[in-house]
């Protein structure tokens, strides 16, 4: 809560709450601090200057030394008298730069003094009034104006100030604001100081003067030559009103509250700008939510209702102006008002549901906080010109903005409004969010491909916005899930919403960089809903991009031709990977014809993706389909057998290299398990593996014994295929087993002796551990025959080598005994 007793310098408190504002004191840095010795020396030089009736240039430096020590500086009554004497002196002409500093030092005295002398306060008012009557006109500057307003407001805030001095201060303050508000535009760094002075004055004013101060606070921003309306300024107004109204409530100043409420939350003046009214209402809400329970302040509830009504009124006006569309022309005034509304609601806490407020929050999130569609369009327009740098700078500024940093809080407020909304409003904002997801997918994909790594910094910054947008969508989707997936809605409605959420998540999958609990919770719920119904499964699967869309670049808005490589389209790949991971969860209910028409082309395409994770996921999809169908269906079984032929071709043509072995091995294991006994497809699978193993062996220029002592090292690809064939001995049906054993024996005999021993040892262990009483006798007999063939092969090799040795060592003309045979 903004408590006056804990706020020494209001302007500093405002800067701290807003953030992102350069903390200066009327143009002078306040970050440095002077030593105690330098401070004493500065006061001494100032005193000497007054006694000598001369103002040397180094005296200005002394004043700056004091100013730079604002945090630790204590100005007592004697020092205040010295400052007043310098300001009042007629013996020397003070430079223009010295007036703001002298006024700031007096301000420090007023705020840090526990009980400033009433007489000295009155003298201060007289001196300041005289300065602004005689010196200000010729030495006007933004800092002079700001420091004048600040000290005048601070003096009016002093409890012991006389009524005449208070009125004099407030009248002069109002006159300065009414006559010289243009100066604020020239030095926007002084706005916190000006508004702090207004804050002090608002707390102290009554009746007519309070109205005049409010007129300046809410009206100068709409004047043509007035200060610019900015987000930091809007936030300063919000926290300023929080501070003022907290003081009203704490002191139970009912008359001030009534006047303030009627002027700002009731029928407001035409000159009051909407953004300021919104921030005032938000400030009132912040102040009212800190009111302690049991204080009996019924008027606080009335004040809160008025503030909420004010926000709703402004939101309704904005919705009417834009005709409820977030795609209307991006008028800067409307854009700024949306930003202010979202920040106001983020900082004011929970408010009652209002359809216009909900729509404005949705518009702010999609157009102001995560303006990706606008940025994509801008980048594409400047992509071939030097203007691209402008886009980079704009995105950097947005990432550093208060609005973007408050995105999480604004999303929370938006979801709270959604939960309380009527069905029509819920449906409308849901459509907005889901459409936005598709726009982001399409836009980012296009920008990423066209930039083609020419500007990595730009893409990185864009993706920071998109990552936050994903978080927003995930949190909103969870809220939708809780609202829609319950017994209040039919199963059909629940499935429809589940499919929409899944499709939206697929569009933003590329930006999912962290494990988000809200995302995981939503995924579990919607997948569980979809996998219970065939029509929902089909609807989700058919939303997957087609093979033509995946392999062809279609940009009808651009005349530029470019070469398109589908495997380098990372945004699209992430989306397809989402489908490949989700479809297996509902594949039991997916008709074979739909799987063949929609999924199969993409599945085989991405088996050839250079990213191993993507390729492996495609193999997992194949495994899921081969394992599906608990009850035999002619259509599904037929498709399974047909897919095997292309699966083996597609897998082995990329092995070794692209095809991940474990992915292919799981696919082969699945097909031999789930195809009918004696299926031609199983024979074809084994034939392809044996053919690949023989080709890999044939490609080896030499077969070294040392390379075959164990399963690691050496010709790894060939060993892995051989290992897979050994696994199949225990998996294939009994009809296929003889053909597998015969072909495998022929392959093993081709291996070097160490390789044969390695394989035989593996086979012995495998047969020994087998509990299959049907095939074990056959395998034992086969293994014995294989061992015999292996030993015979060794004997033949030894005899051949012996013959060669004898022939080489025999004398010329010698004939072997069996030479004639």
N, C-alpha and C positions, 0 to 999 in steps of 0.2 A: 504494500500500500504506500502511496505517495504521502508521507507524513511531513508537514511543514517543519516540525522540530528537528527532523533528521536531514533536511535538505538545506545545506548551508548556501550553496550557490546554485540557484535554480537552473541557470543556463548550462552548467556542467552536468547536472542530473538529466536534463533533456538530451544532451548530446550522448550521454552514456546509454540511455534507453533506446535511442534511435539507432546508433551505430553507423559507421561509414561516413561520418561528418568530420571534416578536419577541425580538430579542437584548437581553435585560435581565439584570441581575445582582441576583437576589433582589428584583426589583421596582424597582430603580434603573437608570435609563438609563445605558448605557456608551458611547453614541455621541459624547458631547461630550468635550473634552479641556481640561485646565487648563494655564495657563502655568507655566513653571519657577518663576517668582516666587511664584505662588499656591500651588504645592506646598510650597516652602520655608516660606512663611508658615503654611501649615496645620500642618506638623510643629512649627513653633515654638510655635504656639498650643496644640497638644496637649501639648507638653512643659511649657509654663507652667502649664497647667491641672493637670497632675500635681503640679508643685512646690507650687502653691498649694492643692492638695487641694480644688479646686472644679471643678465641671463646668457651665460656662455654656452657655446654649442655642446660642451661636454656635459652640461646639466641634463640635456635630453637623454644622454646615455645613462645617467644616474637614474632618471625616471624609468627607463627600460629595465635597468637592473632590479628595481623594486617590483616592477610589473611581472618580470619573469619568476619572481618568488611568491606568486599569489598563494600557493598552497600553504606555505610556511610563514608567510608574512603576517604580522600582527600590527594593525594601525590603531594606536591609542588616540585618545582625545587630543593630546598635544600635537601629534603628527597630523591629525585631521585639521587642526587650526593652522598648522604650517601650510598644508595644501590649499586651504581656503585663502590664506594670505597671498600665496603665489598667484592664485586665480584672480584675486581682487586687486593685485598691485597695478598701479597706474604708471610705475616707473620704467617698466620695460615691456616690450611687445613680445608676447609668447608666440612661438611658431605654431602653425596649425596642428602639427603632429602631436604637440604636447597636451592639447585639450582632452582628447580621448583617454590618454594615459592618466591624467590628473583625475578625471571623472571616475575611471576604473579604480584608482586607489581609494577614492572616497567611498565607492561602492563596497570595497573590501572592508573598510572601517564600519560602514553601516551594518553589514551582514555578520561581521565577527564580534561586534561589540555586544556584550550582554545587556547593558543598560546605557545606551548612548545618551549624552546630555540633551535634554529637550531644548535648551537654549541653543546649543550647538547645532542641533538638527534644524531649528528655525533659521539660524544664520546660514546654514548650508543651502536651504531652499532659497533664501534671498540671493545668495551669490550665484547659484545656478540659474535662477530666473534672470538675473542681470546679464549673465554671460550669453544666454540665448537671445536676449533682447539686443545686445550690442555687438557681440563677436561672431555669433553663429551665422548670421546672414552673409558675411564676407568669407567665412572659412568653412562653409558647408562641406561635409564629406559623409560617406556611409558610416564610418566608424564614429564620427562626432555624433551623428544622429542616434546610433545604436547605444552608445555609452550614456547619452542623455536620457533616453527612454529607460534604460536599465536602472540608473541611479534614481530617477524620479519614481519609478515603480517600487524600488526597494525602500525608499523613504516613506512612501505611503503605506508600506507594509509594517513599518515599525510600530509596535503597540503604543509607545508613549508619545507618538507624534501628535501635535495639536491639530484640531479639526481644520483650522485655517491653512496650516502648512500642507495638510493632506489634500485639501481641495485645490490649493495652488499647484501642487505637484500633478494631480490628476488632470487638471485643466490644461496645463502645459503639455503633458504627455499626449492628451487627445489632439491638441492642436498640431503637434509635431507629426503625429500619424496621419492626420487629415490633410496636411499641407505638403509634407515632404516624403510621402510613402514611395515616391519614384526612386529615391536614393537607395531603398532596400534592393531594388532590382540591380543596381550597379555593384553591389557587394553582397552576394548571397551568403557568404560565410558569416555575416552578421545576423542572419535570421534567428538563430537560437537566442542571441542576446536581446534582439527586439522582442521576440515572443516571451522571453523570460520577464522582461519589463512589463509586458501586457499581463502576464500571469500574476505578478505581484499586484498590479493595479486592479485586476478582476477580483482578487480576494478582498481588496480593501474598499472597492467602490460600492456605492449605493445609488439606487434610483437612476437619475438622468445620466450621471457619469458612467455608471455600469453599462448602460445602453450604448453610449458613445464608444466605450472601449470595445464592446462586442461588435459594433458596426465595423470598426477597423479590423478586428481579428478575422471576421468572416467575409468582409467586403473587398479588401484591397487586392485580393488575388484575382478578382474578376475584372479589374480595371485594365484598360489597354496598356497603360504605361506603368502598371503595377508590377510587383515581383512575380517571377515565374512560379507556376505550380509544379512542385516536384514531390516525389515520394518521401524523401527525408523531411521536407516541410510538413507534409500531411501527418507524418508520425509525430513530429514535434507538437503539432496542434492536439493530437490525441492525448499524449502524455501530459501536456500542459493542462488540458481540461480535467484529466484524472487528478492532477495535483490540486487544482482549484476546487473541484467539487468534493474531493476528500476533505478538504479544509472546511467547506460549507457544512458537510454532514457531521464532522467531528465537533464543530462549534454549534451545531444545530441552528444555523443561520437560515431560518425558514423563509424569511423575506427575500434574501438573496437567491435562494434556490428557486423560489417562485418566479422571480424576475428573470433569472437565467433560463429556466425551463420554458417560460412563455416566449422568450425572445429567440431561442435556438431550437427548441423541440416542438414548438407549437406552429402557429402560422408565421413563418419566417419572412424576412424582407426579400424582395426580388433581387437585391444586390448581393445576397449571400450565395456564395458558390456551392454547388452540391457536394463537392469533395470535402469542403470544410465542415459542412453540416454532418456528413457521415462520420468524420473523425471526432467531432464534438460528441455525437451520440455514443460512439465507441468509448470515448473517454469517460462519459457518464456511467456506462455499463461497467467499466473497470473499477471506477470508484465505488459503485454501489455493491459490487460482489464482495468487497472486503468489509462490509458493514457487519459488525458483530451481532450474533443472534441475541434476541431478548432485549434489545435497546428500545424497542417500541417505536421504531422510526417507520411508521406506515407510509410516510411520504416518499421513502426511498423506493418502495415497490411501485408507486405511481410514477416516480421519476424513471424507473427502469422500463416500465411499459411504454412511456413516451419516447424513450430513446430507441427502443426496438421498432416502434411505429415509424420513427423518422428514417431509420435505415431501410425499412420495407418500402416507404414512400419513394425514396431516391432510387431503390432497385426497380420498383415498378415503372418509374418514369424512364429509366434506362432501357428496360425490356420493351416498353411501348415504342421508344424511339428506334430501336433496332428491330422491331417487329418480331422479337423472340428468337431471332436467328443469330448464331455465333459466326456465321459466314458473311455477315453484312460488311459494308465498307469499313475498313479499320480507321475510323475517325480518331485522331489523337486525343480529343477530349473524352470520348467514350472509353478509349483504351485506358487512359489515366484513371477515370472514375472506377473502372473494373478493378484496377490494381488497388485503389484505395479501399474499395468495399471489401476485397478479400483480406487485406491486411487489417482492416478495422475489425472484422469478424474473428480473425486469428488472434488478435490481442485482447478482445473483449470477452472471450469465453463463450459458453453455450448460450444460444438465443433460441427463441421459439421458432417453429417452422414457418417458413414463408416461401411460397412458390417462386416469386420473383427473386428472392435472395438465393434460393437453390440454383436457379438458372444463371444468375450472375456469377455465382461461384464456379459453376461448370464452365462458363465462358472464360472466366479469369484463368482457370487451370489450363484450358486447352489453347488459349490464345495469348495469354500474357506470361504465365509462369513456365509453361512448356510449349513455346510458340514454334514447334518444329516445322509445321506446314509452311509458315511464313518464311522461316529461315531456309528451308529447302528451295522454295521458289526464288528467294533472293540470291542464293548461291548459284543456282542454275542460270540466272540472268547474267551474272558477272563471271561465270566460270572461265570464259575465254578472254577476260579483260583484266587490267590491273586493279579494277575495283574489287577484286576478290579479297584484298587485304582489309577492305572496309567490313566485310562479313566477319572476318576473324576478330577484329577489334570489337564489333558489336556483340559477338557471342561471349567474348571474355568479360565485357562489362556486365552482361546479363548474368553470368555465373557468379560474379562478385556482388550482385545486387541483393538488397535486403529482401526483395520479393522472392527471389529464387531460394534464398536461405530459409525462408518461412514456408516453403512448399509443403513440408510434412505437416505442419500445424494447420495450414489451410486445407489440406486433404482431409484431416481429421474433422474439421468443422463441416466440410462438404458432406462427408459420410454421415455425420450426425443429422444434418438436415435431410439427407436422403432417407434415413431410417424413419423419420417422422413424417415423410411426405405422403401425399395421396397417390393413388395408383397411376393417374395420368402423368403426374410430375415424375414419378419414378421411371415409368416407361420412356419418357422423353429424354431424361438425362442418361439412361442406360444406352439408348440408341446413339447419343452423342459420343459417349466413351467408346463404344464398340466400333463406330465408324472412324473415330480418331485413330484407333489401333491400326486399322487397315491403311489409313493415310500415311501413318508413320512408316509402316513396312514398305509401302510403295515408294515413298519419298526418299527414305534413307538408302534403300537399295539402289535407286537411280543415282543419287549423289555419290555414294561410295564407288560405284562402278565407273562413273564419268571422271571422278577425280583420279582414280586409279593410282593412288599413292603419291600423287603430285603435291598434295598438301596434307600431310599426316596430322599436323597440329590442328587444322580445321576439323578433321574427322574426329579426333580425340575429344575436342571440346563439344562438338555436336553430340557425341555419344555420352558425355557426362549429363547433358540435359535429358537424352533419351533414357538413360539408366534410371534417373529420378522419375521420369514419366512412367516407366515400368513399375516402379514401387507404388506410385499413385494408383495405377490400374489394378495392381495386385490387392492393395488395401480396399479399394472400391469393390472389386470382385468378391472379396470375402463378405463385405456388407450385403451385396446382392445375394450371395449364396445363403446367408442366414435369413434373409427376408423372403426369398423365393422358394428355397428347397425345404419346405415344411408341409405339414398336413393341411394348411390353409389353401393350398393350390393343388390342382389336379396333377397326376403323374405326367400328363402330356405337357403341361406348362412348365413343370420342373425340368423335364428333358430338353425342352426348347431353350430355356435359359442356360442349361448346362452346356449345350452345344455352342451357344454364342460365346460363353466364357472361354471354352477350349479354343475356339477359332481365334479369339482376341489374344489369348496367351501365345498361340502359335506365331502370330504376327510380331510379337515383342520378344520372342524367345532369344533372339540375338543379343538383347540387352540384359538378359538375366545373368548377372555376374556374381551374385551372392545367394546363399541358401536362406530364403525368407520364409519364416514360419507361416505368415498369412498366405503366401503362395502355395506352400505345401498343403496346408489345411484345405484351401479351396480346390486344389487339384484332386485330392482324395475324395472330396464330396461329389464333385461334378463327374468324375470318372465312374464312381460307384453308381451314380444315377444313369449315366449313358449306357453302361455295359449291361444294364438290365433289360434293354429294349432294342429290338432289331432296327426299327425305323430310326431311332436316335443314333445308333451305330452307323447306319448308312448315311444319314445326314452329315455326321461329322466327317466320315471318310471322304464323301464327295466334295467336301470343302477344300480338300487337298489340291494344290496346284497340279494341273495336268502335265503330262510328259512334254507336250508342245510348249507350255508355258515355262517349264523348267529348262528347256534346251534352246529356247529362242528368245532373243531380246526384242521386246515389243514396247516401243516408245513412240506412240503416234503423235505426241506433242512436239517431238524434236525432229528436225530434218537431218540431224547428224547421223551418219552411219558409223558403226563401230563393230569391231570383232568381239564376239561374246563367247566367253568360256564359262560354261555353267559351273565347273568345279571351283572357280575363283569367286563365285558369287556367295560370299560368306553369310549375308543376311538371309538369302533364300535357303542356303544349306541349313542354317540353324532352324528355320521354320520346318523344313522337311524332316529334320532330325526329331523335332517335337512330335510330328505325326508318327514317325517310325517307332517312337518309344511308347506312344499312347495306344495306337491301333492294336497291338498284341493283347491289351487288356480286354478288348471287346471282340476279339477275332472269332470267338465261338459262335457269335450271333451274326457274323457278317457273311452274307451269301457269297458263294464261290464266284458267281458271275461278276459281282461288284468288286471283289478282290482282284479278279483278273483284269477287269476293265480299268480300274482306278489305281490300284496299288502296285500291281506287278511291274508295269513299265518303269515306274519311279524306283521301285525296290532294286531292280536289276541295274538301273542307271547308277544308283548311288553305291552299289557294290564295287564299282570301279572308281570311287572317289579317293583321291590321294590321302585324305585324312583317315587314319586308321580307325579312329573312334566312330566316324560316320560309316565307313565300310562295315565295321563289325556290327553296328546297329542294324544295318540292312540284312546281314546274315541272320541276326537274331529274329528279324521279322519273318524270314523264310522258315526258320525253326518253329516259330509260333504257329505259322499256317500249317506246316507239315504235322505238327502235334495236335492240331485242332480237329474237332469233329469226333465226339465220343461215339456217336452212332454212325455206322458206315453210310455214306451218301454217294451214289454213283457219280454225281456231278462234281463233288469235292474230291473224291478219289481220282477221278479222271484228270482233274486239273493238277493235282499233286504229281501224278505221273508225267504229265506234259511239262511241268515246271522243272522237273529234275534234269531233263536233257539240256535245257538252256542254262540251268544253274551250274552244272558241271563245266560247261564250256566257258561261262562267264567267270567262274571262280578260278579255273586252272589257267586261263589265258593271262590272268594277272598274278600268277604265282610262279616263282617268288617275285616279290616286288610290292604290288599294290594290295593284293588279297591277303588279309590277315589269316594266318594258318588256323588259329583257334576258332575264328569265325567259320571258316570253311569246314573244319573238323566237326563243329557242332551241327552244321547243316547236313553233313554226310551222315552223322550218327542219327539225326532226326529222321532222315528219309528212309534209311534202312530199317529203322524201328517201326515206322508207321505206314509204309507201303504194303500192299497185299503180298502174301507169300508168293515167291516166284515171279514177281513183277519184272517185266523187261527193263523197267527204269533202274531197278537195283543192279541188274547185270551190266547195264550201260554205265552206271556209276563206278562199279568195280573196274570195268574195262578202262574207263578214263583215267582212274587213279594209277592202274598198272602201266598204262601207256605213258603217263607223265613220269612215273618213276623210271621206266626204261629209257625215256628220252633224257632225263637228268643224268642217269648213269652213262649214257652214250656221249653226253656233252663233256664228261670228265676225261681229260687227256690221259691221266694216269690214276690208277686205283692203289693208293698206298696202304699198306697194312696198318700202319700206325694211326691212320685217320679213322679206322673202324674198330678201335678197341673199346669205345664206349659211345653212348648216344649223343654226347656233346662234342662240339668241334667238328672239323672236317667238312664234308659236304652236307651241311645242315638241311637244306631244302629236301634233298633226296631222303635223308634219314627220317624227316618228319612225315613224308608221304608213306614211307615203309612202316613207320610206327602206327600211322592211321590204319593202314591195311591190317596190321596185327590186331588192332582194336576191333576191327570188323569181324574177326573170326568168332567172337563171342556175341556179336550183335545180329549178323545176317540170319535170315531164316534157313532152315535145314535144307530147303530145296536149292538154295544158292550156294551153300557152303562148299560142296564138291568143286564147283567151278572156281571159287575163290582159292581153295587149297591148291589146286593144280597150277593156277597162274602164279600164285605166290611162291610155290616151290621153284618154278622156273626162274623167277626173279632172284630168289635167294641164292641159287646156284651160281648166278653171275657175279656175286659179290666176292671180294677177296676173302681168304680163309678167316682172317680175324673178324671180318664182317659177318661171315656165316656163323661163327661161334657166338658172336654177340647176339644175333637174331635167335639162334637156337636156344641160348640160355634164357632169353626173354620168353620164348614159346614154352619151354619147360616150366618156367615159373607160372605162366598164365594157365597152362593146362592143369598143373598141380593144384592151383587155388580154385579151379572151376568146380561148381556144384551142379553143373548141367549134366544130368545122367543120360540125356538123349544124345548129346554131341560129344561127350568126353571120350567114349570108346573110339569113335571115328578119329578124333583128334590125336589120340595116343598112337593109333596105328599109322596115321599120316606122319606124325612127328618121327616115329621110328624109321619109316621109309626115307624121310627127308634127311635124317642123320646118316643113314647108309649112303644115300646119294652124295652127301657132302664128303664123307670119307673116301668114297670111290673117286670123286673128283680130285681129291688130294693125291691118291695113289697114282692116278693117271698123270697128274702133273709131275710127280717124282720120277716115274718111268720115262716120261718124255724128256725130262732134264737129263736123266742118266744116259739115254741114247745119244743125245746131243753131245754129251761129254765124251763118250767113247768114240764117236765119229770124228770128233775134233782131234783126239789123241792117237788114232790108228795110223800105222805107216802107209805110205802110198801103195796101192795094189792089194792091201789086205781086204778080205771079204768077210762080213759077219756070217755066223752059222745060219742064221734064219733069213739071210738076205734073199734067198730064193723063194721064201714063202709068200 
